[in-house]
Amino acid sequence: MTPADASTARPVALITGASRGIGRAIADALAADHHLLLGGRDRDALDELAAGLPSAEPFAADLTDPAATARAVEELDLPEGLAALVHSAGILVSGRVDELAAEDWSRSLTANVAAVADLTRLLLPALRRAHGTVVTLNSGSGFSSGPGGGAYSASKFALRALTDSLREEERAHGVRVSSIHPGRVDTDMQHELRAYEHGDYERENYLRPASVAAAVAFAVRAPSEASVDVLSIRPR
């Protein structure tokens, strides 16, 4: 079955940040019953990933570039709509307020909030056709912050505000909106954070990406009359 044929037989899910970490785990978790659009910047990596999944194709775009994002969306063929849009892509900007410049705050908010809002806006017609589900990968930092975490937490607080607004705006259109808030996860971003904190990397104390992916899959596959609005998943 070709990707085009598969997409007509399966509900379609677009996953940003799909080439590694939590995004890759989400692709694995949804692969059994979805045709996947694998979002990322590296087309070769996405092609390789797609080749190993039952039904998938790349969605290559720099989501911080509105024009490039719009072109990528225009190329999609979604006659049955989009069943799920999972926002897993994001960046970590660490630093105390006296260390960060305006461009650092802008970079955090652009990648973690504005790019999410813009891609969602472009795909809302397809999501409405399918009565689909939007899932944002937020963080425990979307509820609280600490020293050195202001820029990242600001973006995650803002992302929570975005999802709260979107949920109420799209309720009448049958689109569900879920905000998933993991604790620390064993990913490249966690390595980056621990390096900033000058701390040991304690893999045994972190969530596995597959555990977060299971929470996302639960939100996507919830019965049609149910909505997983906010879900916090923490290490034990």
C-alpha positions as CSV (number, residue, x, y, z in Angstrom):
1,M,0.0,0.0,0.0
2,T,1.4,3.4,-1.0
3,P,1.3,6.3,1.5
4,A,-1.4,8.0,-0.6
5,D,-3.6,4.8,-0.5
6,A,-2.9,4.3,3.2
7,S,-4.0,7.8,4.0
8,T,-7.4,7.2,2.6
9,A,-7.8,4.0,4.7
10,R,-6.5,5.4,8.0
11,P,-7.2,8.5,10.0
12,V,-4.3,11.0,9.5
13,A,-2.2,12.3,12.3
14,L,0.5,15.0,11.9
15,I,3.2,14.9,14.5
16,T,5.8,17.8,14.8
17,G,9.2,17.0,16.1
18,A,8.7,13.4,14.9
19,S,12.3,12.5,14.2
20,R,13.5,12.0,17.7
21,G,12.7,12.0,21.4
22,I,9.0,12.2,22.5
23,G,7.9,12.9,18.9
24,R,9.4,9.7,17.6
25,A,7.8,7.8,20.5
26,I,4.4,9.3,19.6
27,A,4.9,8.2,16.0
28,D,5.5,4.6,17.2
29,A,2.5,4.8,19.5
30,L,0.1,6.0,16.7
31,A,1.5,3.9,13.9
32,A,-0.7,0.9,14.2
33,D,-3.9,2.7,13.3
34,H,-3.0,6.1,11.7
35,H,-1.4,7.4,8.6
36,L,1.4,9.6,9.9
37,L,2.6,12.9,8.6
38,L,6.1,13.2,10.2
39,G,7.0,16.8,10.9
40,G,10.6,18.0,11.2
41,R,13.3,20.0,9.3
42,D,15.6,17.1,8.2
43,R,13.9,15.6,5.1
44,D,16.4,12.7,4.9
45,A,15.8,11.7,8.6
46,L,12.0,11.9,8.1
47,D,12.2,9.7,4.9
48,E,14.2,7.1,6.9
49,L,11.7,7.1,9.7
50,A,8.7,6.9,7.4
51,A,10.2,3.9,5.6
52,G,10.2,1.9,8.9
53,L,6.5,2.6,9.8
54,P,3.4,1.0,8.4
55,S,1.9,4.1,6.8
56,A,3.8,7.4,6.9
57,E,5.3,10.2,4.9
58,P,7.4,13.3,5.7
59,F,6.1,16.8,6.5
60,A,9.3,18.7,6.2
61,A,9.2,22.4,7.2
62,D,10.8,25.0,9.4
63,L,7.8,25.8,11.6
64,T,9.3,29.1,12.7
65,D,9.2,30.3,9.1
66,P,5.5,31.2,8.4
67,A,5.9,31.2,4.6
68,A,7.6,27.8,4.6
69,T,4.9,26.4,6.9
70,A,2.1,27.7,4.7
71,R,3.7,26.1,1.6
72,A,4.0,22.7,3.3
73,V,0.4,22.8,4.5
74,E,-0.8,23.8,1.0
75,E,0.9,20.6,-0.4
76,L,-1.1,18.3,1.9
77,D,-4.0,16.3,0.5
78,L,-6.5,15.8,3.3
79,P,-9.9,15.1,1.8
80,E,-11.1,13.3,4.9
81,G,-9.6,15.9,7.2
82,L,-7.0,15.6,9.9
83,A,-7.8,13.3,12.9
84,A,-4.9,14.5,15.1
85,L,-2.4,17.3,15.2
86,V,0.3,16.6,17.8
87,H,2.7,19.5,18.6
88,S,5.8,17.8,20.0
89,A,8.4,20.1,18.5
90,G,9.9,22.7,20.9
91,I,13.1,24.3,22.1
92,L,14.7,24.9,25.5
93,V,16.0,28.4,26.3
94,S,17.7,28.5,29.7
95,G,19.1,31.4,31.5
96,R,18.5,33.9,34.3
97,V,16.8,37.2,33.5
98,D,20.0,39.1,33.8
99,E,21.6,36.7,31.3
100,L,19.0,36.7,28.5
101,A,18.7,39.2,25.7
102,A,15.4,40.1,23.9
103,E,16.2,37.7,21.0
104,D,16.4,34.8,23.5
105,W,12.9,35.5,24.7
106,S,11.7,35.9,21.1
107,R,13.3,32.6,20.1
108,S,11.5,30.8,22.9
109,L,8.1,32.3,22.3
110,T,8.4,31.9,18.5
111,A,9.2,28.2,18.5
112,N,7.1,27.1,21.4
113,V,4.0,29.3,21.0
114,A,3.7,31.3,17.8
115,A,4.7,28.3,15.5
116,V,2.2,26.1,17.3
117,A,-0.6,28.7,16.9
118,D,0.2,29.3,13.2
119,L,0.3,25.6,12.2
120,T,-2.9,25.0,14.1
121,R,-4.6,27.9,12.3
122,L,-3.6,26.6,8.9
123,L,-4.9,23.1,9.7
124,L,-8.1,24.0,11.5
125,P,-10.3,23.5,8.4
126,A,-9.0,19.9,8.1
127,L,-9.3,19.3,11.8
128,R,-12.9,20.5,11.8
129,R,-13.8,18.2,8.9
130,A,-12.6,15.2,10.8
131,H,-13.6,16.4,14.3
132,G,-10.0,15.9,15.1
133,T,-7.9,16.3,18.2
134,V,-5.1,18.9,18.9
135,V,-2.5,17.8,21.4
136,T,0.2,20.1,22.7
137,L,3.2,18.8,24.5
138,N,3.6,21.3,27.4
139,S,5.6,20.7,30.6
140,G,5.5,20.9,34.3
141,S,7.1,24.3,33.6
142,G,3.7,25.3,32.2
143,F,2.5,25.5,35.8
144,S,5.6,26.8,37.7
145,S,9.0,28.2,37.2
146,G,12.3,28.6,38.9
147,P,15.8,30.2,38.6
148,G,17.0,30.1,35.0
149,G,13.7,28.8,33.7
150,G,11.9,32.1,33.0
151,A,12.1,32.0,29.2
152,Y,11.1,28.4,28.8
153,S,8.3,28.6,31.4
154,A,7.0,31.8,29.9
155,S,6.6,30.0,26.6
156,K,4.9,27.0,28.3
157,F,2.5,29.2,30.3
158,A,1.6,31.0,27.1
159,L,1.1,27.6,25.4
160,R,-1.3,26.6,28.1
161,A,-3.2,29.9,27.6
162,L,-3.3,29.1,23.9
163,T,-4.7,25.7,24.4
164,D,-7.3,26.9,26.9
165,S,-8.6,29.5,24.4
166,L,-8.4,27.1,21.4
167,R,-10.4,24.5,23.4
168,E,-13.3,26.8,24.0
169,E,-13.2,28.3,20.5
170,E,-13.2,24.9,18.7
171,R,-15.7,23.1,21.0
172,A,-18.6,24.1,18.7
173,H,-16.7,22.6,15.7
174,G,-16.1,19.3,17.4
175,V,-12.3,19.7,17.7
176,R,-10.8,18.5,21.0
177,V,-7.8,20.2,22.5
178,S,-5.5,18.4,25.0
179,S,-2.6,19.8,26.9
180,I,-0.1,17.2,28.1
181,H,2.3,18.2,30.9
182,P,5.2,15.7,31.4
183,G,7.7,16.0,34.1
184,R,11.4,15.3,33.3
185,V,11.8,13.0,30.4
186,D,14.9,11.1,29.1
187,T,15.5,13.1,25.9
188,D,18.2,15.2,24.3
189,M,16.5,18.3,25.8
190,Q,16.9,16.8,29.3
191,H,20.6,16.4,28.6
192,E,20.8,20.0,27.6
193,L,18.9,21.1,30.7
194,R,21.1,19.1,33.1
195,A,24.2,20.5,31.4
196,Y,22.9,24.0,32.1
197,E,22.1,23.0,35.7
198,H,25.6,21.3,36.1
199,G,23.8,18.2,37.4
200,D,24.2,14.5,37.0
201,Y,22.1,12.8,34.3
202,E,19.8,10.5,36.3
203,R,18.0,8.5,33.6
204,E,16.4,6.2,36.2
205,N,14.5,9.2,37.7
206,Y,13.1,10.4,34.4
207,L,10.1,9.4,32.3
208,R,10.7,7.3,29.2
209,P,9.5,9.0,25.9
210,A,7.2,6.0,25.4
211,S,5.4,6.8,28.6
212,V,4.6,10.3,27.5
213,A,3.6,8.9,24.1
214,A,1.1,6.6,25.8
215,A,-0.6,9.6,27.4
216,V,-0.8,11.3,24.0
217,A,-2.2,8.2,22.4
218,F,-4.8,8.1,25.2
219,A,-5.9,11.6,24.4
220,V,-6.0,11.0,20.6
221,R,-7.9,7.7,21.0
222,A,-10.4,8.8,23.7
223,P,-14.0,8.0,22.8
224,S,-15.7,10.7,20.7
225,E,-17.8,12.0,23.6
226,A,-14.8,12.5,25.9
227,S,-12.1,15.1,25.9
228,V,-8.8,14.9,27.8
229,D,-8.4,18.6,28.5
230,V,-5.3,18.6,30.7
231,L,-3.1,15.7,31.7
232,S,-0.1,15.8,34.0
233,I,2.3,12.8,33.8
234,R,5.2,12.7,36.3
235,P,8.0,10.3,37.2
236,R,7.1,8.1,40.2
